[in-house]
Structures are given as C-alpha cells and as structure tokens.
Amino acid sequence: MFEKVNGKVVKVNTGAAGGVVARKGAMLFYTGDVSFSPHQIAGMGGGGMGGMGGGMMRMAGRMMAGEHESTMLAQGNGEVHYGLAGLEVHVVQMQQGAVLRVEASRLLANSAQLQSSIVSVASSNSGGGGGGGGGIMGALRGAASGALTGQGMFTTQLSGQGSAVLLAHGGFLELQVGGPNPIVVDPQAFVAAYGNVQTELKTAMSWRDAVGRGAGEAMQLHCVGQGIVYVQASEEKL
C-alpha cells in the first residue's frame, strides 16, 4: 500500500488502499481525483457518567484531546505523497489480528480500514488483554509516567490488516522482542510496539540521581512478549 519514495517520503494509491488517514499538513502533493476531509479517531467513552466518575472522565478526555494529532481522510482514485518536517519514515505492514501501538506524534499515516482508537499508556499491552491497570484510574495514573518520560498520557492503537507509516528522528532501529531477557528502551527513544508486546515503565533511580551524579537514565521502558519494538536513533521528542 504505502511505498517509500526515499527515507522521508511515502506515496500511496488511495483507491487501492481504500482510503488513507494521515496527519494534517503531511500531504505534500497528489495526482488524480482525491478528496480530503477531517477525520476523528475513536477514543475512550464515558458519556452518561455523573459525579466524581464523570468528572474524572471529562478530565481524562481533555488530556486525551491534547495528545491527539489532527488527521485527514484521503479518498478517491489517485496517488498521494506524504512527509512531515523532514523526519525519517518507516512502513509497517500489519497482519490480521496484530496490534500496533504508537504515540500520535510518531504516526504519519495509516490505511483507513485499520481500526484505530486512543488508549491509556497504563494499559499498553499490545495484542494482550490488559492487566496493566487500564480504565480511567489507570489512565490518570499514566499521567505521571507521561510527564516524567516526555511520552504522552495516551497512545494510538491500530489493529486489522493494512499498513501504517511511522516517524522518527535520525532513523529507525527494529528490535525483536521474545528472547530470555526484556528489551530495555529509553522512553524518549521509543516509537512503537508491534505484536504481542507488553511494556512496563520502571525507575532505575539511586542516591546518585538524587544528588545529580547519576547516569541520566532514571526511567526505562521494559518490553517483553513476542513482536517488534521500533526505536528512533535520537531522544528528541517529536
């Protein structure tokens, strides 16, 4: 579906892809009969909750809206070229039943037929059934992790059969998860997880960090399970 033109640009035939969802402002040029319209990613529900529960849902909803990137839906018969801010691109071919979790700021585009939603980082178990403290309380607990690491409180989840395009500074590293030891990643270098990958944020702080003599790697993201973790060759936040 998506084809790399070079390291920073992809192209896609919107008719063959069945429509494309992409970051607003990422379209570089197109040929053919293509139309563009605003697109809304499904998020976390919560309508009809009153009292304290409803208040927390509204609070989380406002924070979720702050994490979401505006997207546009491209439909019709034509070829569209996408790129953003000179960032490196990587195409992920998704198979039925697989799950991709990626921060909204690091997702350039995806096939429109993929199911998309915004989920709490507290329940980031790709392909799993949760167990990571999900729900609204898990979402609120995830805010602290997001503030400490520079990651967002929410992340975008894609599932189904199709393809997605990731963004990164300085190129991509593709790490296989599934060995006897976890893959340990700097949270600011983490881009996405594909497959049945569970992520857990851990602290490695010691007395040296407290007095300013630590190694500067106090927060670490441990990745276990089966799948792939994508890391950028930079700690710069997109």
VODO-319018 format. One line per 5 residues: number of its first residue (from 1); their letters; for each residue x, y, z of N, C-alpha, C, O. Coordinates in Angstrom, 2 decimals. Example, Ala and Ser with C-alpha at 12.3 -4.5 7.8 and 13.67 -1.06 7.14 Angstrom:
// residues 2
1	as	13.19,-5.69,7.80,12.30,-4.50,7.80,13.20,-3.30,7.80,14.24,-3.32,8.46 | 12.85,-2.25,7.08,13.67,-1.06,7.14,12.90,0.03,7.87,13.41,1.14,8.04 .
This chain:
// residues 238
1	mfekv	0.83,-1.20,0.00,0.00,0.00,0.00,0.87,1.26,0.00,0.97,1.96,-1.01 | 1.51,1.54,1.16,2.45,2.65,1.20,3.78,2.20,0.60,4.24,1.09,0.85 | 4.38,3.08,-0.18,5.68,2.80,-0.78,6.63,3.95,-0.47,6.28,5.11,-0.67 | 7.82,3.62,0.01,8.80,4.66,0.31,9.37,5.23,-0.98,9.84,4.49,-1.84 | 9.32,6.55,-1.11,9.96,7.23,-2.23,11.43,7.44,-1.91,12.31,7.24,-2.75 .
6	ngkvv	11.68,7.86,-0.67,13.02,7.94,-0.11,12.89,7.81,1.40,11.84,7.39,1.88 | 13.91,8.15,2.14,13.86,7.96,3.58,12.89,8.85,4.32,12.64,8.63,5.51 | 12.33,9.86,3.62,11.48,10.83,4.30,10.11,11.04,3.65,9.32,11.85,4.13 | 9.84,10.32,2.58,8.58,10.49,1.85,8.01,9.13,1.48,8.76,8.23,1.09 | 6.68,8.99,1.60,5.99,7.80,1.11,4.91,8.22,0.13,4.46,9.37,0.13 .
11	kvntg	4.50,7.28,-0.72,3.38,7.52,-1.62,2.41,6.37,-1.50,2.79,5.26,-1.12 | 1.13,6.64,-1.84,0.11,5.61,-1.72,-0.98,5.87,-2.74,-1.33,7.02,-3.01 | -1.52,4.79,-3.30,-2.67,4.88,-4.19,-3.92,4.80,-3.31,-4.20,3.75,-2.73 | -4.66,5.89,-3.22,-5.80,5.94,-2.30,-6.91,4.98,-2.69,-7.61,4.45,-1.83 | -7.08,4.73,-3.99,-8.11,3.80,-4.43,-7.80,2.38,-4.01,-8.66,1.68,-3.49 .
16	aaggv	-6.55,1.95,-4.25,-6.14,0.60,-3.88,-6.12,0.41,-2.37,-6.39,-0.68,-1.87 | -5.80,1.49,-1.63,-5.72,1.40,-0.17,-7.08,1.46,0.50,-7.21,1.13,1.68 | -8.10,1.89,-0.24,-9.42,2.03,0.37,-9.53,3.24,1.26,-10.36,3.27,2.17 | -8.70,4.25,1.00,-8.68,5.46,1.82,-7.48,5.48,2.73,-6.97,4.43,3.13 | -7.02,6.69,3.06,-5.83,6.86,3.89,-6.10,7.93,4.95,-6.64,8.99,4.65 .
21	varkg	-5.72,7.63,6.18,-5.78,8.61,7.27,-4.36,9.09,7.52,-3.45,8.28,7.71 | -4.15,10.42,7.53,-2.80,10.96,7.70,-2.83,12.23,8.53,-3.87,12.88,8.66 | -1.68,12.55,9.10,-1.54,13.78,9.89,-1.92,14.99,9.04,-1.58,15.07,7.86 | -2.63,15.91,9.65,-2.98,17.16,8.97,-1.69,17.91,8.64,-0.84,18.10,9.51 | -1.57,18.34,7.39,-0.38,19.06,6.96,0.72,18.17,6.41,1.76,18.67,6.00 .
26	amlfy	0.50,16.84,6.39,1.53,15.91,5.91,1.45,15.65,4.41,2.40,15.12,3.83 | 0.34,16.02,3.77,0.21,15.80,2.33,1.15,16.76,1.59,1.08,17.98,1.77 | 2.03,16.20,0.77,2.97,17.01,0.01,2.41,17.38,-1.36,2.44,18.55,-1.75 | 1.91,16.39,-2.10,1.24,16.65,-3.38,0.51,15.39,-3.79,0.78,14.31,-3.26 | -0.42,15.52,-4.72,-1.14,14.35,-5.22,-1.50,14.52,-6.67,-1.48,15.63,-7.21 .
31	tgdvs	-1.82,13.41,-7.31,-2.33,13.40,-8.67,-3.61,12.57,-8.69,-3.76,11.65,-7.88 | -4.52,12.89,-9.61,-5.76,12.14,-9.72,-6.91,12.83,-9.01,-6.83,14.01,-8.66 | -7.98,12.09,-8.81,-9.21,12.61,-8.21,-9.26,12.19,-6.74,-9.78,11.12,-6.40 | -8.73,13.03,-5.87,-8.64,12.73,-4.45,-9.31,13.84,-3.65,-9.12,15.02,-3.94 | -10.09,13.45,-2.65,-10.73,14.43,-1.76,-10.21,14.23,-0.34,-9.83,13.13,0.04 .
36	fsphq	-10.21,15.32,0.44,-9.70,15.30,1.81,-10.76,15.85,2.75,-11.41,16.86,2.45 | -10.93,15.19,3.90,-11.90,15.63,4.89,-11.36,15.34,6.29,-10.56,14.42,6.46 | -11.78,16.12,7.30,-11.30,15.88,8.67,-11.71,14.49,9.14,-12.78,13.99,8.78 | -10.84,13.87,9.95,-11.07,12.52,10.44,-10.95,12.50,11.95,-10.07,13.16,12.51 | -11.82,11.78,12.61,-11.82,11.69,14.07,-11.48,10.28,14.50,-12.14,9.32,14.09 .
41	iagmg	-10.44,10.14,15.35,-10.08,8.83,15.90,-10.97,8.54,17.08,-11.21,9.40,17.93 | -11.47,7.30,17.14,-12.29,6.90,18.28,-11.45,6.94,19.55,-10.28,6.56,19.54 | -12.07,7.40,20.65,-11.34,7.49,21.90,-12.01,6.70,22.99,-12.72,5.72,22.73 | -11.77,7.12,24.20,-12.34,6.45,25.35,-13.71,7.01,25.64,-13.91,8.22,25.65 | -14.66,6.12,25.87,-16.02,6.55,26.16,-16.15,7.12,27.54,-15.16,7.37,28.22 .
46	gggmg	-17.38,7.34,27.96,-17.57,7.86,29.29,-18.80,8.70,29.42,-19.05,9.28,30.48 | -19.58,8.78,28.34,-20.80,9.55,28.39,-21.77,8.94,29.36,-21.86,7.71,29.49 | -22.51,9.78,30.04,-23.54,9.30,30.94,-23.05,9.06,32.35,-23.85,8.70,33.21 | -21.74,9.25,32.62,-21.24,9.08,33.97,-21.36,10.39,34.71,-20.95,11.44,34.21 | -21.92,10.35,35.89,-22.08,11.56,36.67,-21.16,11.56,37.86,-20.40,10.62,38.07 .
51	gmggg	-21.25,12.64,38.65,-20.50,12.72,39.89,-19.01,12.71,39.65,-18.52,13.19,38.63 | -18.27,12.15,40.64,-16.82,12.14,40.58,-16.32,11.37,39.37,-15.37,11.79,38.71 | -16.97,10.21,39.07,-16.54,9.41,37.93,-16.64,10.19,36.65,-15.74,10.14,35.81 | -17.77,10.92,36.47,-17.93,11.71,35.27,-16.91,12.81,35.19,-16.41,13.12,34.11 | -16.57,13.42,36.34,-15.57,14.48,36.35,-14.22,13.97,35.93,-13.51,14.64,35.18 .
56	mmrma	-13.83,12.78,36.41,-12.54,12.22,36.03,-12.52,11.85,34.56,-11.50,12.01,33.88 | -13.66,11.35,34.05,-13.72,11.01,32.63,-13.54,12.26,31.78,-12.84,12.23,30.77 | -14.19,13.37,32.21,-14.04,14.61,31.45,-12.62,15.13,31.51,-12.09,15.65,30.53 | -11.98,14.98,32.70,-10.59,15.40,32.83,-9.69,14.61,31.90,-8.86,15.18,31.19 | -9.88,13.28,31.91,-9.08,12.42,31.03,-9.37,12.75,29.56,-8.47,12.72,28.73 .
61	grmma	-10.63,13.05,29.26,-10.99,13.39,27.88,-10.27,14.63,27.40,-9.84,14.69,26.25 | -10.13,15.63,28.29,-9.42,16.84,27.90,-7.95,16.56,27.67,-7.35,17.09,26.73 | -7.34,15.71,28.54,-5.94,15.36,28.36,-5.75,14.53,27.10,-4.75,14.67,26.40 | -6.72,13.64,26.81,-6.65,12.81,25.61,-6.71,13.69,24.36,-5.98,13.46,23.40 | -7.58,14.70,24.39,-7.68,15.60,23.25,-6.38,16.35,23.03,-6.02,16.65,21.89 .
66	gehes	-5.66,16.64,24.13,-4.38,17.32,24.00,-3.31,16.45,23.38,-2.37,16.98,22.79 | -3.42,15.12,23.50,-2.44,14.21,22.95,-2.72,13.88,21.48,-1.81,13.54,20.73 | -3.98,14.00,21.08,-4.38,13.59,19.74,-3.88,14.57,18.68,-3.97,15.78,18.88 | -3.35,14.06,17.58,-2.95,14.88,16.44,-4.10,14.93,15.44,-4.75,13.92,15.18 | -4.36,16.11,14.88,-5.42,16.26,13.88,-5.07,15.44,12.64,-3.93,15.44,12.18 .
71	tmlaq	-6.06,14.74,12.11,-5.84,13.88,10.95,-6.85,14.19,9.86,-7.92,14.75,10.11 | -6.49,13.81,8.63,-7.34,13.99,7.47,-7.52,12.66,6.75,-6.59,11.84,6.69 | -8.71,12.45,6.22,-9.02,11.24,5.46,-8.96,11.56,3.98,-9.66,12.45,3.50 | -8.11,10.83,3.24,-8.00,10.99,1.79,-8.73,9.84,1.11,-8.47,8.67,1.40 | -9.63,10.17,0.19,-10.41,9.17,-0.53,-10.44,9.51,-2.01,-10.21,10.65,-2.40 .
76	gngev	-10.72,8.50,-2.84,-10.81,8.71,-4.27,-9.81,7.84,-5.01,-9.30,6.87,-4.46 | -9.55,8.20,-6.25,-8.61,7.45,-7.09,-7.47,8.36,-7.49,-7.63,9.24,-8.34 | -6.34,8.15,-6.89,-5.18,8.96,-7.18,-4.00,8.53,-6.34,-4.09,7.57,-5.57 | -2.90,9.23,-6.47,-1.68,8.92,-5.73,-1.28,10.13,-4.91,-1.16,11.24,-5.43 | -1.08,9.91,-3.61,-0.75,10.99,-2.69,0.63,10.74,-2.11,0.98,9.61,-1.76 .
81	hygla	1.42,11.81,-2.01,2.74,11.75,-1.39,2.67,12.41,-0.02,2.12,13.50,0.13 | 3.24,11.73,1.00,3.20,12.23,2.37,4.62,12.33,2.94,5.50,11.52,2.63 | 4.81,13.35,3.78,6.05,13.53,4.53,5.80,14.62,5.57,4.84,15.38,5.45 | 6.65,14.70,6.58,6.43,15.69,7.64,7.76,16.14,8.24,8.51,15.34,8.80 | 8.04,17.43,8.12,9.15,18.09,8.80,10.50,17.43,8.55,11.41,17.53,9.37 .
86	glevh	10.65,16.76,7.43,11.91,16.12,7.11,12.27,14.94,7.98,13.43,14.54,8.03 | 11.27,14.37,8.67,11.51,13.24,9.56,11.64,11.94,8.76,11.10,11.82,7.67 | 12.36,10.98,9.34,12.50,9.67,8.71,11.18,8.91,8.78,10.42,9.06,9.74 | 10.90,8.10,7.76,9.66,7.32,7.72,9.97,5.83,7.66,11.02,5.42,7.17 | 9.05,5.04,8.18,9.17,3.57,8.14,7.78,2.98,7.97,6.86,3.36,8.70 .
91	vvqmq	7.62,2.06,7.02,6.32,1.45,6.73,6.21,0.12,7.48,7.09,-0.73,7.38 | 5.10,-0.04,8.23,4.82,-1.28,8.94,3.65,-1.97,8.24,2.56,-1.41,8.16 | 3.88,-3.19,7.74,2.82,-3.98,7.12,2.14,-4.80,8.21,2.77,-5.66,8.82 | 0.87,-4.54,8.46,0.15,-5.18,9.55,-0.67,-6.36,9.06,-1.31,-6.29,8.01 | -0.63,-7.44,9.83,-1.39,-8.64,9.52,-2.65,-8.70,10.39,-2.69,-8.13,11.48 .
96	qgavl	-3.66,-9.40,9.91,-4.90,-9.55,10.66,-4.62,-10.13,12.04,-3.91,-11.12,12.18 | -5.19,-9.51,13.06,-5.00,-9.97,14.43,-3.86,-9.31,15.15,-3.73,-9.45,16.37 | -3.00,-8.57,14.43,-1.87,-7.90,15.06,-2.29,-6.52,15.57,-3.30,-5.97,15.13 | -1.51,-6.00,16.49,-1.78,-4.69,17.09,-0.52,-3.85,17.03,0.58,-4.33,17.31 | -0.69,-2.58,16.67,0.40,-1.61,16.68,0.03,-0.49,17.63,-1.04,0.12,17.49 .
101	rveas	0.91,-0.20,18.59,0.70,0.94,19.49,1.80,1.95,19.25,2.98,1.62,19.30 | 1.40,3.19,19.00,2.36,4.23,18.64,1.83,5.57,19.14,0.63,5.84,19.07 | 2.74,6.41,19.64,2.33,7.75,20.03,1.83,8.50,18.81,2.39,8.37,17.72 | 0.78,9.30,19.00,0.18,10.01,17.87,1.19,10.87,17.14,1.12,11.00,15.92 | 2.13,11.48,17.87,3.11,12.36,17.24,4.09,11.59,16.36,4.81,12.20,15.56 .
106	rllan	4.14,10.25,16.50,5.08,9.45,15.73,4.38,8.58,14.69,4.97,7.64,14.16 | 3.11,8.90,14.40,2.35,8.21,13.36,2.06,9.19,12.24,1.38,10.20,12.45 | 2.57,8.90,11.05,2.35,9.78,9.90,1.03,9.47,9.20,0.25,10.38,8.93 | 0.79,8.20,8.91,-0.40,7.82,8.14,-0.68,6.34,8.33,0.17,5.58,8.77 | -1.91,5.95,7.97,-2.28,4.53,8.01,-3.45,4.27,7.07,-4.18,5.19,6.69 .
111	saqlq	-3.61,3.01,6.71,-4.75,2.60,5.88,-6.04,2.89,6.63,-6.12,2.66,7.84 | -7.04,3.41,5.93,-8.29,3.78,6.58,-9.04,2.57,7.12,-9.84,2.71,8.04 | -8.81,1.38,6.57,-9.56,0.21,7.02,-9.05,-0.33,8.35,-9.70,-1.19,8.95 | -7.91,0.14,8.83,-7.43,-0.28,10.14,-8.33,0.30,11.23,-8.78,1.44,11.13 | -8.59,-0.49,12.27,-9.36,0.00,13.40,-8.43,0.81,14.29,-7.35,0.34,14.66 .
116	ssivs	-8.83,2.02,14.64,-7.97,2.89,15.44,-8.71,3.38,16.67,-9.92,3.60,16.64 | -7.97,3.55,17.76,-8.53,4.09,18.99,-7.41,4.72,19.79,-6.23,4.47,19.53 | -7.78,5.53,20.78,-6.81,6.13,21.68,-6.96,5.44,23.02,-8.05,5.40,23.59 | -5.87,4.89,23.53,-5.91,4.12,24.77,-4.91,4.68,25.76,-3.99,5.40,25.39 | -5.11,4.34,27.03,-4.22,4.79,28.09,-2.88,4.09,28.01,-2.81,2.90,27.71 .
121	vassn	-1.80,4.84,28.27,-0.48,4.22,28.29,-0.36,3.25,29.45,0.52,2.39,29.46 | -1.25,3.36,30.44,-1.19,2.47,31.60,-1.61,1.05,31.25,-1.37,0.13,32.03 | -2.23,0.87,30.08,-2.65,-0.47,29.68,-2.03,-0.85,28.34,-2.68,-1.50,27.52 | -0.77,-0.44,28.11,-0.10,-0.67,26.83,0.42,-2.08,26.72,1.63,-2.32,26.80 | -0.50,-3.02,26.54,-0.12,-4.42,26.32,-0.55,-4.80,24.92,-1.66,-5.28,24.71 .
126	sgggg	0.34,-4.59,23.93,-0.01,-4.81,22.54,-0.40,-6.26,22.31,0.36,-7.18,22.59 | -1.62,-6.44,21.80,-2.09,-7.77,21.48,-2.58,-8.52,22.69,-3.11,-9.62,22.55 | -2.42,-7.95,23.89,-2.84,-8.63,25.10,-4.19,-8.16,25.54,-4.82,-7.36,24.87 | -4.64,-8.65,26.66,-5.97,-8.34,27.12,-6.00,-7.41,28.30,-6.96,-7.40,29.07 | -4.94,-6.60,28.45,-4.95,-5.63,29.54,-4.16,-6.15,30.70,-3.10,-6.74,30.52 .
131	ggggg	-4.69,-5.93,31.91,-3.97,-6.34,33.09,-2.91,-5.37,33.50,-2.16,-5.61,34.44 | -2.83,-4.21,32.78,-1.81,-3.24,33.10,-2.36,-2.06,33.83,-1.74,-1.00,33.83 | -3.53,-2.20,34.46,-4.07,-1.06,35.19,-4.82,-0.12,34.28,-4.65,1.09,34.40 | -5.65,-0.63,33.37,-6.35,0.20,32.41,-7.54,0.90,33.03,-7.65,1.01,34.25 | -8.43,1.38,32.18,-9.58,2.12,32.66,-9.21,3.54,33.01,-8.07,3.97,32.82 .
136	imgal	-10.18,4.28,33.54,-9.95,5.70,33.81,-8.91,5.90,34.91,-8.10,6.82,34.82 | -8.91,5.05,35.96,-7.91,5.21,37.01,-6.52,4.91,36.48,-5.55,5.58,36.82 | -6.43,3.88,35.63,-5.14,3.58,35.01,-4.69,4.72,34.12,-3.50,5.03,34.07 | -5.63,5.34,33.43,-5.29,6.47,32.57,-4.75,7.63,33.38,-3.77,8.26,32.98 | -5.38,7.92,34.51,-4.91,9.02,35.34,-3.56,8.71,35.96,-2.71,9.60,36.10 .
141	rgaas	-3.35,7.45,36.35,-2.04,7.07,36.89,-0.96,7.21,35.83,0.19,7.51,36.13 | -1.35,6.98,34.57,-0.37,7.07,33.49,0.12,8.48,33.25,1.15,8.67,32.60 | -0.59,9.50,33.76,-0.17,10.89,33.55,1.20,11.16,34.15,2.00,11.88,33.57 | 1.46,10.57,35.33,2.75,10.78,35.99,3.88,10.23,35.13,4.92,10.87,34.98 | 3.67,9.03,34.58,4.69,8.43,33.72,4.94,9.29,32.49,6.08,9.50,32.08 .
146	galtg	3.85,9.79,31.90,4.00,10.62,30.70,4.76,11.89,30.98,5.57,12.31,30.16 | 4.52,12.50,32.14,5.21,13.73,32.49,6.70,13.49,32.72,7.52,14.32,32.35 | 7.04,12.36,33.32,8.43,12.07,33.65,9.24,11.70,32.42,10.42,12.04,32.32 | 8.63,11.00,31.48,9.38,10.46,30.34,9.30,11.32,29.09,10.10,11.14,28.18 | 8.34,12.25,29.03,8.15,13.02,27.81,7.21,12.36,26.84,6.89,12.95,25.81 .
151	qgmft	6.76,11.15,27.14,5.75,10.49,26.31,4.38,11.04,26.67,4.20,11.66,27.72 | 3.42,10.82,25.79,2.07,11.26,26.08,1.38,10.34,27.08,1.84,9.23,27.34 | 0.27,10.83,27.63,-0.52,10.02,28.56,-1.31,8.96,27.80,-1.64,7.91,28.35 | -1.62,9.25,26.54,-2.37,8.31,25.72,-1.56,7.91,24.51,-0.63,8.60,24.12 | -1.92,6.79,23.93,-1.24,6.31,22.74,-2.27,5.81,21.74,-3.38,5.43,22.12 .
156	tqlsg	-1.92,5.81,20.46,-2.82,5.35,19.41,-2.64,3.86,19.20,-1.51,3.37,19.11 | -3.74,3.14,19.11,-3.72,1.71,18.86,-4.36,1.42,17.51,-5.48,1.85,17.25 | -3.65,0.69,16.67,-4.15,0.28,15.36,-4.22,-1.24,15.31,-3.32,-1.92,15.81 | -5.26,-1.76,14.69,-5.39,-3.21,14.53,-6.10,-3.50,13.21,-6.76,-2.63,12.63 | -5.93,-4.74,12.73,-6.53,-5.12,11.46,-5.44,-5.38,10.43,-4.27,-5.51,10.77 .
161	qgsav	-5.85,-5.46,9.18,-4.91,-5.74,8.08,-4.77,-4.49,7.23,-5.76,-3.93,6.76 | -3.53,-4.06,7.05,-3.25,-2.85,6.29,-1.83,-2.42,6.55,-0.96,-3.27,6.79 | -1.57,-1.13,6.51,-0.21,-0.65,6.76,-0.25,0.70,7.44,-1.24,1.43,7.35 | 0.85,1.03,8.11,0.98,2.30,8.82,2.39,2.83,8.58,3.32,2.07,8.31 | 2.53,4.16,8.69,3.82,4.80,8.47,4.23,5.51,9.75,3.51,6.36,10.27 .
166	llahg	5.42,5.15,10.27,5.94,5.74,11.49,6.91,6.88,11.17,7.46,6.95,10.07 | 7.10,7.77,12.16,8.03,8.89,12.04,9.11,8.78,13.11,8.86,8.28,14.20 | 10.32,9.24,12.78,11.40,9.21,13.76,12.47,10.23,13.40,12.62,10.62,12.24 | 13.21,10.65,14.42,14.43,11.44,14.23,15.61,10.50,14.03,15.78,9.56,14.81 | 16.41,10.73,13.01,17.68,10.03,12.88,17.62,8.58,12.46,18.62,7.88,12.59 .
171	gflel	16.49,8.10,11.98,16.40,6.73,11.53,15.82,5.78,12.57,15.61,6.15,13.73 | 15.56,4.54,12.14,14.87,3.54,12.95,15.78,2.37,13.29,16.65,1.99,12.52 | 15.55,1.81,14.49,16.08,0.52,14.87,14.90,-0.40,15.10,13.95,-0.03,15.78 | 14.95,-1.60,14.52,13.87,-2.57,14.63,14.35,-3.71,15.53,15.20,-4.50,15.13 | 13.80,-3.79,16.74,14.28,-4.73,17.76,13.29,-5.86,17.95,12.11,-5.62,18.22 .
176	qvggp	13.76,-7.10,17.81,12.91,-8.27,18.02,12.75,-8.54,19.51,13.73,-8.62,20.24 | 11.50,-8.67,19.94,11.19,-8.97,21.34,10.79,-10.44,21.43,10.01,-10.91,20.60 | 11.30,-11.16,22.41,10.93,-12.56,22.53,12.01,-13.44,23.11,11.81,-14.64,23.30 | 13.17,-12.85,23.39,14.26,-13.61,23.97,14.10,-13.79,25.47,13.08,-13.40,26.04 | 15.09,-14.38,26.10,15.00,-14.62,27.55,15.04,-13.35,28.38,14.58,-13.34,29.53 .
181	npivv	15.59,-12.27,27.81,15.69,-11.01,28.54,14.83,-9.93,27.87,14.66,-9.95,26.65 | 14.30,-9.00,28.66,13.50,-7.93,28.06,14.36,-6.98,27.24,15.57,-6.86,27.47 | 13.74,-6.30,26.30,14.38,-5.19,25.60,14.11,-3.94,26.44,12.96,-3.61,26.71 | 15.17,-3.26,26.87,15.04,-2.09,27.73,15.34,-0.84,26.90,16.43,-0.72,26.33 | 14.38,0.08,26.83,14.44,1.21,25.91,14.31,2.52,26.69,13.56,2.60,27.67 .
186	dpqaf	15.04,3.52,26.26,14.81,4.87,26.77,13.42,5.31,26.30,13.15,5.28,25.10 | 12.53,5.73,27.20,11.17,6.08,26.79,11.10,7.16,25.71,10.17,7.16,24.90 | 12.07,8.08,25.70,12.03,9.14,24.71,12.53,8.68,23.34,12.32,9.37,22.34 | 13.17,7.52,23.29,13.59,6.96,22.01,12.56,5.96,21.47,12.62,5.58,20.30 | 11.64,5.53,22.31,10.61,4.56,21.90,9.67,5.18,20.87,9.20,6.30,21.05 .
191	vaayg	9.40,4.43,19.80,8.49,4.88,18.75,7.19,4.08,18.75,6.11,4.67,18.80 | 7.29,2.75,18.71,6.09,1.92,18.59,6.40,0.49,18.99,7.56,0.08,19.05 | 5.33,-0.27,19.26,5.44,-1.70,19.54,4.42,-2.43,18.67,3.26,-2.02,18.59 | 4.86,-3.51,18.02,4.01,-4.27,17.12,3.99,-5.72,17.54,5.04,-6.31,17.80 | 2.80,-6.31,17.62,2.66,-7.70,18.01,2.18,-7.83,19.44,1.54,-6.92,19.97 .
196	nvqte	2.50,-8.94,20.06,2.08,-9.19,21.44,3.19,-8.73,22.38,3.88,-9.54,22.99 | 3.34,-7.42,22.48,4.41,-6.82,23.27,3.81,-6.09,24.47,2.92,-5.25,24.31 | 4.30,-6.41,25.66,3.88,-5.71,26.87,4.99,-4.76,27.29,6.16,-5.13,27.31 | 4.61,-3.53,27.61,5.59,-2.52,28.03,5.33,-2.12,29.46,4.19,-1.97,29.89 | 6.41,-1.95,30.21,6.30,-1.53,31.61,7.38,-0.50,31.91,8.57,-0.73,31.68 .
201	lktam	6.95,0.64,32.42,7.88,1.71,32.77,8.44,1.45,34.16,7.69,1.27,35.12 | 9.79,1.43,34.27,10.43,1.17,35.55,11.42,2.28,35.87,11.97,2.91,34.97 | 11.62,2.52,37.14,12.59,3.52,37.56,13.89,2.85,37.97,13.89,1.79,38.60 | 14.98,3.48,37.60,16.30,2.97,37.97,17.04,4.02,38.79,18.27,4.11,38.73 | 16.30,4.81,39.55,16.91,5.89,40.31,17.68,5.35,41.51,17.30,4.34,42.10 .
206	swrda	18.75,6.02,41.85,19.56,5.68,43.01,19.92,6.97,43.74,19.50,8.06,43.34 | 20.70,6.84,44.80,21.11,8.03,45.53,21.95,8.95,44.64,21.97,10.16,44.86 | 22.64,8.39,43.65,23.44,9.22,42.76,22.56,10.17,41.94,22.92,11.32,41.71 | 21.36,9.66,41.50,20.43,10.52,40.76,19.94,11.64,41.65,19.78,12.78,41.21 | 19.69,11.32,42.92,19.17,12.31,43.85,20.14,13.46,44.07,19.72,14.59,44.33 .
211	vgrga	21.43,13.19,43.98,22.42,14.25,44.21,23.03,14.74,42.89,24.04,15.45,42.88 | 22.39,14.36,41.78,22.82,14.87,40.49,24.06,14.21,39.92,24.72,14.79,39.07 | 24.40,13.00,40.38,25.59,12.31,39.89,25.24,11.00,39.19,26.11,10.15,38.99 | 23.97,10.83,38.83,23.53,9.61,38.18,23.87,9.58,36.72,24.45,10.52,36.17 | 23.50,8.47,36.08,23.81,8.29,34.65,22.82,8.98,33.74,23.03,9.04,32.53 .
216	geamq	21.72,9.51,34.31,20.73,10.20,33.48,19.73,9.29,32.81,18.99,9.73,31.93 | 19.68,8.02,33.20,18.75,7.05,32.62,17.83,6.51,33.71,17.69,5.30,33.89 | 17.20,7.43,34.44,16.41,7.03,35.61,15.14,6.28,35.24,14.70,5.41,36.00 | 14.54,6.59,34.08,13.31,5.93,33.66,13.61,5.03,32.46,14.25,5.45,31.49 | 13.16,3.78,32.54,13.42,2.81,31.48,12.14,2.08,31.13,11.32,1.79,32.00 .
221	lhcvg	11.96,1.79,29.84,10.79,1.07,29.36,11.19,-0.37,29.07,11.97,-0.63,28.16 | 10.64,-1.32,29.85,10.94,-2.74,29.67,9.90,-3.36,28.73,8.70,-3.23,28.98 | 10.35,-4.02,27.67,9.46,-4.60,26.66,9.65,-6.12,26.65,10.76,-6.61,26.46 | 8.55,-6.85,26.84,8.59,-8.31,26.84,7.45,-8.83,25.97,6.58,-8.07,25.54 | 7.46,-10.13,25.72,6.41,-10.75,24.91,6.97,-11.24,23.59,8.10,-11.73,23.53 .
226	qgivy	6.17,-11.11,22.53,6.57,-11.52,21.19,6.20,-10.43,20.21,5.03,-10.05,20.12 | 7.18,-9.92,19.48,6.88,-8.89,18.50,8.09,-8.04,18.19,9.23,-8.49,18.27 | 7.82,-6.80,17.82,8.87,-5.87,17.41,8.69,-4.55,18.13,7.57,-4.06,18.27 | 9.79,-3.98,18.59,9.80,-2.63,19.14,10.61,-1.75,18.19,11.72,-2.10,17.80 | 10.03,-0.59,17.83,10.71,0.37,16.96,11.26,1.50,17.82,10.54,2.09,18.63 .
231	vqase	12.55,1.78,17.63,13.25,2.82,18.39,13.88,3.80,17.43,14.41,3.40,16.39 | 13.83,5.09,17.76,14.48,6.07,16.93,15.91,6.31,17.43,16.21,6.11,18.61 | 16.79,6.74,16.52,18.19,6.95,16.85,18.40,8.36,17.42,19.30,9.09,17.03 | 17.52,8.69,18.37,17.55,10.01,19.00,16.63,10.00,20.19,15.70,9.20,20.24 | 16.87,10.88,21.15,15.94,11.04,22.28,15.10,12.31,22.12,14.44,12.74,23.06 .
236	ekl	15.14,12.89,20.93,14.39,14.12,20.69,12.90,13.82,20.55,12.50,12.92,19.80 | 12.09,14.58,21.27,10.63,14.39,21.22,10.08,15.03,19.95,10.47,16.15,19.59 | 9.18,14.33,19.27,8.57,14.85,18.05,7.47,15.84,18.39,6.83,16.40,17.50 .
